Amino acid sequence: MRNALGLMLASVLAAVVIAGGWYFYSSRADQGAPKTTAARAADPLPAPAKLAAKDDVETTAALAGKPAAPAAAPAPAPAPVQQTATCTNPNALGVSRVVEIDTTGGPGFGFDHFKQFDFLTDKEVVLTFDDGPWPVNTPAVLKALADECTKGLFFSVGKHATYHPEILRQVLAQGHTVGTHTWSHVNLNGKKMTEQMAKDEVEKGISAVKWALGTNPSPFFRFPQLQHNPAIVSYFGTRNVAMFSTDIDSFDFRKGATPEKIIETVMTRLDKLGKGIILMHDFQKHTGEAMPALLARLKAGGYKVVQMKAKTTLQTLPEYDEALMKDMKVPTASTTTRPISSVVQTVSQR
């Protein structure tokens, strides 16, 4: 009997112990549940971070082949957008080929003065424009070129570049090549012109064009009035600047020039030579007026436009950069030489 009673008490006691242990375990598990859940809630955070990094890599890689999604692509600078814009004129004159010039040693182009590099083939032309930028006239030339999706080579006068830098930046932004044309368009072979004065005219003009563009110009130069100063010709050999004469002068600067006369002068000479570098002036009002019809005549005659670009850009000389800033009374803080796009960016627009 005692044994039976002892067994019953032992069984009850064991049951109580088991129940108590279960209750204690369950209670601890319930208390620990929020901590475990909170820890698991934090676990997924690295996954989105990894996904974002993966997306960045894929988006960057996609830029080389096809346009990325607008949300992922960075806002491009204005100039590249315009340069890479698709031509919307299916019958445009366009550009038949682009040539890159290695300007080492100062090569010369244009058979009126330089006979060495005959790089154009039959029916090929290079469109060149001197003396800009200038209000109304340069934009008129730019519009005509844009309408035909074609490109030119602009030789800017330094002083004009400081007057209208926004226009010269448009020239570059639309994909044209920008060279230089002295500071004030003086005849470098003038009787009172010393070698140092000629060098100053050249270098100050280069610094002015760089200042206006916010970047280095191309190492391309045309002498005012096609007056080739022998000392500067040699100097350009050391500066690795290519010199440009012409094959076909439009004579658009002459008194009495009209759009019709300009077109006939160019086409008559061109039809005789069959190809060539054409000299015009975006400074002249009648040139801008003549451009649409002239480009139409070139297209109708089967002529093709060649764009000339330089392999490298032209570095300015610091002393002339400083002199230019002093003359213009512009503060010489380091930020003045930075392009606008690196200082001011549109982050919101409606």
BELHUVEN-V23623 format. One record per residue. RES is the residue in one letter. PHI is phi in degrees with one decimal (NA if undefined). Layout:
res/phi
RES/PHI
RES/PHI
This chain:
res/phi
M/NA
R/-60.9
N/-63.3
A/-64.3
L/-63.7
G/-63.6
L/-65.3
M/-65.6
L/-63.1
A/-62.6
S/-66.4
V/-62.3
L/-60.4
A/-63.2
A/-64.6
V/-63.3
V/-61.5
I/-63.5
A/-63.7
G/-64.1
G/-64.1
W/-63.5
Y/-63.4
F/-63.1
Y/-64.0
S/-64.3
S/-61.7
R/-65.8
A/-65.4
D/-66.4
Q/-68.5
G/-81.9
A/-60.2
P/-59.0
K/-65.9
T/-66.3
T/-65.2
A/-62.3
A/-64.3
R/-71.8
A/-62.6
A/-79.5
D/-60.3
P/-67.5
L/-56.7
P/-63.1
A/-63.5
P/-59.5
A/-62.0
K/-65.0
L/-65.7
A/-61.3
A/-62.3
K/-64.6
D/-62.0
D/-60.1
V/-64.4
E/-67.0
T/-65.0
T/-60.9
A/-66.1
A/-69.2
L/-60.0
A/-74.0
G/-105.7
K/-143.3
P/-60.7
A/-81.6
A/-61.5
P/-54.8
A/-68.3
A/-94.5
A/-79.9
P/-72.2
A/-67.4
P/-77.6
A/-69.4
P/-58.6
A/-60.8
P/-59.6
V/-61.0
Q/-69.8
Q/-68.3
T/-99.5
A/-62.9
T/-76.1
C/-70.4
T/-98.2
N/-100.2
P/-65.6
N/-109.6
A/-66.1
L/-63.4
G/66.5
V/-123.7
S/-77.1
R/-160.2
V/-116.0
V/-112.4
E/-105.7
I/-105.9
D/-87.3
T/-89.2
T/-55.0
G/85.8
G/74.3
P/-68.5
G/-118.6
F/-134.2
G/106.0
F/-72.3
D/-62.9
H/-134.0
F/-122.6
K/-109.4
Q/-79.5
F/-109.6
D/-97.1
F/-95.3
L/-84.9
T/-97.4
D/-56.0
K/74.1
E/-104.1
V/-133.8
V/-117.8
L/-93.7
T/-123.5
F/-137.0
D/-108.9
D/82.5
G/-76.8
P/-82.5
W/-146.5
P/-57.8
V/69.4
N/-69.9
T/-63.9
P/-58.1
A/-65.3
V/-64.8
L/-60.4
K/-64.5
A/-61.7
L/-65.8
A/-65.6
D/-62.4
E/-102.6
C/51.9
T/-123.2
K/-129.4
G/-132.8
L/-120.5
F/-109.9
F/-105.2
S/-90.6
V/-78.1
G/-56.2
K/-62.1
H/-65.9
A/-64.1
T/-74.3
Y/-70.5
H/-134.4
P/-62.0
E/-64.7
I/-74.1
L/-66.2
R/-64.8
Q/-64.0
V/-57.6
L/-67.3
A/-63.0
Q/-85.9
G/91.5
H/-84.9
T/-90.8
V/-119.4
G/-111.6
T/-128.2
H/-149.8
T/74.7
W/-79.9
S/-130.9
H/61.3
V/-83.3
N/-71.5
L/-73.5
N/-105.2
G/-61.5
K/-61.5
K/-94.3
M/-83.4
T/-89.5
E/-62.5
Q/-67.6
M/-63.7
A/-65.6
K/-62.9
D/-61.0
E/-60.8
V/-66.7
E/-71.9
K/-66.2
G/-63.4
I/-64.8
S/-63.2
A/-65.8
V/-66.9
K/-61.3
W/-59.0
A/-66.8
L/-76.4
G/80.6
T/-157.9
N/-66.9
P/-77.0
S/-75.8
P/-79.0
F/-118.9
F/-141.9
R/-124.4
F/-70.7
P/-57.6
Q/60.0
L/55.9
Q/-94.7
H/-88.0
N/-71.5
P/-56.1
A/-65.9
I/-74.9
V/-58.8
S/-66.8
Y/-61.9
F/-63.9
G/-63.0
T/-80.1
R/-93.2
N/57.9
V/-111.8
A/-77.9
M/-108.3
F/-123.0
S/-101.3
T/-156.5
D/-110.1
I/-133.6
D/-94.3
S/-77.1
F/52.9
D/-74.6
F/-89.8
R/-71.4
K/-62.6
G/89.3
A/-66.1
T/-128.2
P/-54.6
E/-65.7
K/-67.3
I/-61.1
I/-62.6
E/-66.5
T/-61.8
V/-65.6
M/-69.3
T/-63.4
R/-67.8
L/-67.5
D/-63.6
K/-77.0
L/-82.8
G/88.8
K/-173.7
G/149.3
I/-87.6
I/-99.7
L/-98.8
M/-136.0
H/-134.6
D/-76.0
F/-76.5
Q/-92.5
K/-61.9
H/-68.5
T/-67.7
G/-60.6
E/-69.3
A/-81.2
M/-57.9
P/-57.6
A/-70.9
L/-64.4
L/-64.6
A/-65.1
R/-66.0
L/-61.0
K/-65.5
A/-65.0
G/-84.6
G/79.6
Y/-82.3
K/-125.5
V/-94.6
V/-109.4
Q/-97.8
M/-105.0
K/-126.3
A/-97.8
K/-67.6
T/-133.9
T/-98.6
L/-102.0
Q/-78.0
T/-79.9
L/-97.0
P/-53.8
E/-64.8
Y/-81.8
D/-60.6
E/-66.1
A/-64.1
L/-62.7
M/-61.8
K/-67.0
D/-63.8
M/-85.0
K/56.8
V/-99.3
P/-56.1
T/-97.1
A/-62.8
S/-60.8
T/-68.6
T/-68.0
T/-93.6
R/-81.4
P/-65.3
I/-56.3
S/-62.8
S/-89.1
V/-107.7
V/-121.9
Q/-130.4
T/-77.4
V/-108.3
S/-154.4
Q/-154.0
R/-132.7
